[in-house]
Every structure is written in C-alpha cells, then in structure tokens.
Amino acid sequence: MNDEFETLIGLVSQYSPSGQERGAVEWLVARMKSLGYDDAFIDEAGNAVGVMGKGTKQVVLLGHIDTVPGEISVRVL
C-alpha cells in the first residue's frame, strides 16, 4: 500500500462524529509528522494543519473531518 492510501484508510478508520473529532485530528497530525511534513499541528480551532515547503505560495486542502454517528467498518475491496 502507498502512503496516501494508508493515510486515507487510517483516517476514515477513526471514529469522529461531530463534536468528537479530536482523536481523528490527533491521528492525522501524527501521521503527517511521520510522513515528513515540515510542520504539523492542531490549530486554535482544533483543526489538523500540515505544512510542506517554505515558499511564498501555499496550497491549502481544507475539509471536514467529522462523520455521522455510528461505527462503520472500513473495508478495502
């Protein structure tokens, strides 16, 4: 499995219903650090932030990390 696929599977395996995203955020920050991001942290709003590079231009990927309540098993087909 490649790093991107492992990251996706790992993140969607985290239980993160609205209001309970902290565990998924912490997992994602740790994952970004293990992948060699220049910086990875939780911001003041509780978002996972990952930084790569040091140039003047930036790319931001932003999205929700919360899910609907209920445990759903993750399967790779």
Helices and strands as residue ranges (DSSP letters): H 3-12, H 22-34, E 39-42, E 48-51
